[in-house]
């Protein structure tokens, strides 16, 4: 009998692996026209160049607030990893500011909820924290037995603030100061699925007028396994000028979910409270790149989200989410969002 034909595979290169993530959906928000929306198209590429050297590239097509589709080089890294205790990467990376930013990247299929917590949004979709940076990143294990300790060290350009200034400093840093970030996290063997960690980031921001020193402290306690997902994080952002005063922005979220077959109901509560006179947030609201949650509003924003995710294949999921936001001094906002997220 004739031999069975081999399946034909189109390869970019024998060593290059490509994954694609996408999402589309619909949105109904108080005081805003309802809409069908294109979320993003994410091209995620990795390649191993040798036993110790690898690369990572991520190109993103994302819908923006003005209905244009923007193109963004989300990440581009060359990594050298001679052992589990030392891995050096250089390029454009996602910062280790909190747990969520590196555990869940741009592929919405990887997330349980429709979106990230609002203070962990990327700068092109509403965020104010430095979720991306250009520089160097060093990670590795710490010999600690069953404690499972790991470290993270980062040095990058940081963010820029001002009217019509691109926050990500991709080509030229606005000052000689570099953003320094360090963190520790622990994955104890005695509690599989548990991770506890913290980080501390320091940068000097260039804004119109005097420079502002920024300190970002984060802490997280999370537990994940095939059935449960329990995420808890807190962030404190401190801004201070050469002669004061000090402005503190506090935010946190908690998210709980449990798998019931292909269904996964979830609940999340999030809180954000920023001082209205903070000099950095004042320039953020006047910026065409301003976060959507900061545009025209700086203050307290909090509220719950409830939803459900249904995985109808191993590579595609339908999500339905209801959000309620209470904004200090403004009317509450309700939002219903549906999303089809997939990977191929």
C-alpha positions as CSV (number, residue, x, y, z in Angstrom):
1,X,0.0,0.0,0.0
2,X,1.2,3.6,-0.6
3,X,3.0,5.2,2.3
4,X,1.1,7.8,4.3
5,X,2.1,11.3,3.4
6,X,3.8,13.4,6.1
7,X,1.9,16.5,7.2
8,X,3.4,19.6,5.6
9,X,4.5,22.2,8.1
10,X,5.4,25.8,7.1
11,X,8.4,26.9,9.2
12,X,9.9,30.3,9.4
13,X,13.1,28.7,10.5
14,X,13.8,25.2,12.0
15,X,14.7,26.8,15.4
16,X,12.0,29.5,15.5
17,X,8.7,28.9,17.4
18,X,5.7,31.1,16.8
19,X,2.6,31.5,18.9
20,X,-0.3,33.8,18.1
21,X,-2.9,35.2,20.6
22,X,-6.0,37.2,19.7
23,X,-9.2,38.5,21.2
24,X,-12.4,40.1,20.0
25,X,-15.5,41.1,21.9
26,X,-18.3,43.5,22.8
27,X,-18.7,46.1,25.5
28,X,-21.5,48.0,27.2
29,X,-20.5,50.9,29.5
30,X,-22.6,53.5,31.4
31,X,-22.7,56.9,29.5
32,X,-20.6,55.5,26.6
33,X,-22.0,54.0,23.3
34,X,-22.0,50.2,23.2
35,X,-19.5,48.7,20.8
36,X,-18.0,45.6,19.2
37,X,-14.3,45.7,19.6
38,X,-11.1,44.2,18.3
39,X,-8.8,43.7,21.2
40,X,-5.3,42.7,20.1
41,X,-3.3,40.4,17.8
42,X,-0.1,39.2,19.5
43,X,2.7,37.4,17.7
44,X,5.0,35.7,20.3
45,X,8.3,34.3,19.0
46,X,11.1,32.4,20.7
47,X,14.3,30.7,19.5
48,X,17.2,28.9,21.1
49,X,20.4,29.9,19.5
50,X,22.6,27.6,21.6
51,X,22.6,25.7,24.8
52,X,22.9,28.9,26.9
53,X,21.6,31.7,24.5
54,X,18.0,32.3,23.5
55,X,15.8,35.1,22.1
56,X,12.3,36.3,22.6
57,X,10.3,38.7,20.4
58,X,6.7,39.9,20.7
59,X,4.9,42.1,18.2
60,X,1.5,43.5,19.1
61,X,-1.3,45.0,17.1
62,X,-3.7,46.7,19.5
63,X,-6.9,48.8,19.1
64,X,-6.4,52.3,20.6
65,X,-8.9,54.8,22.0
66,X,-9.0,56.8,18.8
67,X,-10.1,53.7,16.7
68,X,-6.7,53.3,15.1
69,X,-4.8,50.0,15.3
70,X,-1.3,50.6,16.7
71,X,1.8,48.4,16.2
72,X,4.0,47.9,19.2
73,X,7.2,45.9,19.7
74,X,6.1,44.6,23.1
75,X,9.3,42.7,24.0
76,X,12.7,42.0,22.3
77,X,15.3,40.2,24.4
78,X,18.5,38.3,24.1
79,X,19.0,36.0,27.0
80,X,22.2,34.3,28.3
81,X,21.5,31.6,31.0
82,X,24.5,29.5,32.0
83,X,22.7,28.0,35.0
84,X,19.5,28.1,37.1
85,X,21.2,30.7,39.4
86,X,22.0,33.3,36.8
87,X,20.2,34.5,33.6
88,X,21.0,37.8,32.0
89,X,18.7,39.4,29.5
90,X,19.0,42.7,27.6
91,X,16.4,44.6,25.5
92,X,12.8,45.6,25.9
93,X,11.1,43.6,28.7
94,X,8.1,43.5,31.0
95,X,9.2,44.8,34.4
96,X,8.9,42.8,37.5
97,X,6.7,45.3,39.2
98,X,4.3,43.0,40.9
99,X,3.2,39.5,40.1
100,X,0.6,40.0,37.5
101,X,2.8,41.8,35.0
102,X,5.1,38.9,34.3
103,X,2.7,36.0,35.1
104,X,0.2,37.3,32.4
105,X,1.6,39.0,29.4
106,X,-0.4,40.4,26.4
107,X,-2.2,37.2,25.4
108,X,-5.6,37.6,27.0
109,X,-6.3,33.9,26.5
110,X,-3.8,33.3,29.4
111,X,-5.9,35.4,31.8
112,X,-9.0,34.2,33.7
113,X,-10.7,37.6,33.5
114,X,-11.4,39.8,30.5
115,X,-8.7,42.3,31.4
116,X,-5.9,43.0,33.8
117,X,-6.5,44.9,37.1
118,X,-6.8,48.5,36.0
119,X,-3.6,49.7,37.7
120,X,-1.7,46.9,35.9
121,X,-2.9,48.0,32.5
122,X,-0.2,48.7,29.9
123,X,0.4,52.4,29.0
124,X,-1.3,52.0,25.6
125,X,-4.5,50.6,27.2
126,X,-4.8,52.7,30.4
127,X,-2.0,52.0,32.8
128,X,0.1,54.4,34.8
129,X,2.7,52.0,36.3
130,X,5.9,51.2,34.3
131,X,5.0,47.8,32.9
132,X,7.6,47.9,30.2
133,X,11.2,49.1,30.1
134,X,14.4,49.0,28.0
135,X,17.5,47.8,29.8
136,X,18.9,44.7,31.5
137,X,17.2,42.1,33.6
138,X,19.0,39.5,35.8
139,X,17.1,36.6,37.4
140,X,17.9,33.3,39.1
141,X,17.4,30.9,42.0
142,X,18.9,31.5,45.4
143,X,20.3,28.4,47.2
144,X,17.6,28.1,49.9
145,X,16.6,24.4,50.1
146,X,12.9,23.9,50.3
147,X,12.2,27.6,50.6
148,X,12.4,28.0,46.8
149,X,13.8,31.6,46.8
150,X,14.4,33.5,43.6
151,X,15.8,37.0,42.9
152,X,15.1,39.7,40.2
153,X,17.3,42.7,39.4
154,X,16.5,45.3,36.7
155,X,18.0,48.5,35.3
156,X,16.2,50.5,32.6
157,X,15.4,53.9,31.2
158,X,12.2,54.3,33.2
159,X,9.2,56.4,32.1
160,X,8.9,60.0,30.9
161,X,6.1,62.4,31.8
162,X,4.9,65.6,30.2
163,X,2.4,66.9,27.7
164,X,2.4,64.7,24.5
165,X,5.4,62.7,25.7
166,X,5.6,59.0,24.9
167,X,5.9,57.3,28.4
168,X,8.1,54.5,27.2
169,X,11.7,55.7,26.5
170,X,12.5,53.4,23.7
171,X,15.3,55.3,21.9
172,X,16.6,58.1,24.2
173,X,16.3,58.4,27.9
174,X,15.2,61.9,29.1
175,X,17.8,62.0,31.8
176,X,20.9,60.2,33.0
177,X,19.1,58.5,35.9
178,X,18.2,54.9,35.4
179,X,15.3,53.1,37.0
180,X,16.5,50.4,39.4
181,X,14.3,47.5,40.5
182,X,14.9,44.5,42.7
183,X,12.7,41.8,44.1
184,X,12.5,38.4,45.8
185,X,9.9,35.7,45.6
186,X,9.5,32.3,47.3
187,X,7.9,29.1,46.1
188,X,8.1,26.8,49.2
189,X,8.0,23.0,48.5
190,X,5.7,22.4,51.4
191,X,2.9,24.5,49.8
192,X,2.8,23.7,46.1
193,X,1.2,26.5,44.1
194,X,2.0,29.2,46.7
195,X,4.2,32.2,45.8
196,X,5.0,35.1,48.1
197,X,7.1,38.0,47.0
198,X,7.9,41.8,47.0
199,X,9.7,44.3,44.8
200,X,11.1,47.9,45.2
201,X,11.7,50.2,42.2
202,X,13.4,53.6,42.3
203,X,13.6,56.2,39.5
204,X,14.0,60.0,39.0
205,X,11.3,61.3,36.7
206,X,11.7,64.2,34.3
207,X,8.5,66.3,34.4
208,X,8.1,70.0,33.5
209,X,9.6,71.9,36.4
210,X,11.6,70.1,39.1
211,X,12.4,66.4,38.9
212,X,10.4,64.0,40.9
213,X,11.7,61.0,42.8
214,X,9.5,57.9,42.4
215,X,9.5,54.8,44.6
216,X,7.2,51.9,43.8
217,X,6.8,49.1,46.3
218,X,4.8,45.9,45.6
219,X,3.9,42.8,47.6
220,X,2.0,39.7,46.6
221,X,0.6,36.4,47.9
222,X,-0.8,34.1,45.3
223,X,-1.9,30.5,45.1
224,X,-2.6,28.8,41.8
225,X,-3.2,25.1,40.8
226,X,-5.4,23.5,38.1
227,X,-8.5,24.1,40.3
228,X,-8.0,27.3,42.3
229,X,-6.6,30.7,41.5
230,X,-6.2,33.2,44.4
231,X,-4.3,36.4,43.6
232,X,-3.6,39.2,46.1
233,X,-1.4,42.2,45.4
234,X,-0.8,45.6,46.9
235,X,1.2,48.6,45.4
236,X,2.4,51.9,46.9
237,X,3.7,54.6,44.6
238,X,5.6,57.5,46.3
239,X,6.4,60.8,44.6
240,X,8.4,63.6,46.1
241,X,10.1,66.7,44.7
242,X,13.4,68.3,45.8
243,X,11.6,70.2,48.6
244,X,8.5,68.1,49.1
245,X,5.7,67.5,49.7
246,X,5.2,63.7,49.5
247,X,2.4,62.2,47.5
248,X,1.4,58.5,48.0
249,X,-0.8,56.5,45.7
250,X,-2.2,53.2,47.1
251,X,-3.8,50.4,45.1
252,X,-4.6,46.7,45.6
253,X,-6.7,43.9,44.1
254,X,-7.8,40.5,45.1
255,X,-9.1,37.9,42.6
256,X,-10.6,34.4,43.3
257,X,-11.7,31.7,40.9
258,X,-12.4,28.0,40.9
259,X,-12.6,25.6,37.9
260,X,-15.8,23.6,37.5
261,X,-15.1,21.4,34.5
262,X,-14.8,23.8,31.5
263,X,-16.4,26.6,33.5
264,X,-14.4,29.0,35.8
265,X,-16.5,31.6,37.7
266,X,-14.4,34.5,39.2
267,X,-14.6,37.5,41.5
268,X,-12.2,40.5,41.7
269,X,-12.2,43.6,43.8
270,X,-9.8,46.4,43.0
271,X,-8.9,49.8,44.6
272,X,-6.9,52.8,43.4
273,X,-6.5,56.1,45.3
274,X,-4.2,58.9,44.0
275,X,-3.8,62.4,45.3
276,X,-5.3,64.9,42.9
277,X,-2.3,67.3,43.3
278,X,0.4,64.7,42.5
279,X,2.6,66.5,40.0
280,X,3.1,63.4,37.9
281,X,-0.6,62.6,37.6
282,X,-1.4,66.2,36.7
283,X,0.8,65.9,33.6
284,X,-0.6,62.5,32.9
285,X,-4.1,63.9,32.5
286,X,-2.9,66.5,30.0
287,X,-1.1,64.0,27.8
288,X,-2.4,62.5,24.6
289,X,-0.9,59.2,25.8
290,X,-2.7,59.6,29.1
291,X,-4.1,56.5,30.8
292,X,-7.8,56.1,30.1
293,X,-8.5,55.8,33.8
294,X,-6.5,59.0,34.6
295,X,-7.8,61.2,31.7
296,X,-9.9,63.9,33.4
297,X,-9.9,62.1,36.7
298,X,-7.4,61.6,39.5
299,X,-8.7,60.3,42.8
300,X,-10.2,57.2,44.2
301,X,-11.5,54.5,41.9
302,X,-12.7,51.1,43.2
303,X,-15.2,48.4,42.6
304,X,-16.0,44.7,42.2
305,X,-16.0,42.5,39.1
306,X,-17.8,39.2,38.7
307,X,-17.7,36.9,35.7
308,X,-17.3,33.5,34.2
309,X,-15.0,31.9,31.7
310,X,-15.9,28.9,29.5
311,X,-13.2,27.0,27.6
312,X,-15.0,25.4,24.7
313,X,-11.7,24.1,23.3
314,X,-8.1,23.8,24.6
315,X,-7.2,26.9,22.6
316,X,-10.3,29.2,22.8
317,X,-12.4,30.6,25.6
318,X,-15.5,32.8,26.0
319,X,-15.5,35.3,28.9
320,X,-18.4,37.4,30.3
321,X,-17.6,40.0,33.0
322,X,-19.6,42.7,34.9
323,X,-17.7,45.6,36.4
324,X,-18.9,48.4,38.7
325,X,-16.6,51.4,39.3
326,X,-17.1,54.0,42.0
327,X,-15.2,57.2,41.3
328,X,-14.9,59.9,44.0
329,X,-17.0,62.9,43.1
330,X,-18.4,61.3,40.0
331,X,-21.3,59.0,39.1
332,X,-20.7,55.3,39.4
333,X,-20.0,53.4,36.1
334,X,-21.2,49.9,35.2
335,X,-19.7,47.9,32.4
336,X,-20.6,44.5,30.8
337,X,-17.9,43.0,28.6
338,X,-17.8,39.8,26.6
339,X,-14.6,38.4,25.0
340,X,-13.5,35.6,22.7
341,X,-9.9,34.9,23.4
342,X,-7.9,32.3,21.5
343,X,-4.4,31.1,20.6
344,X,-3.1,29.2,17.5
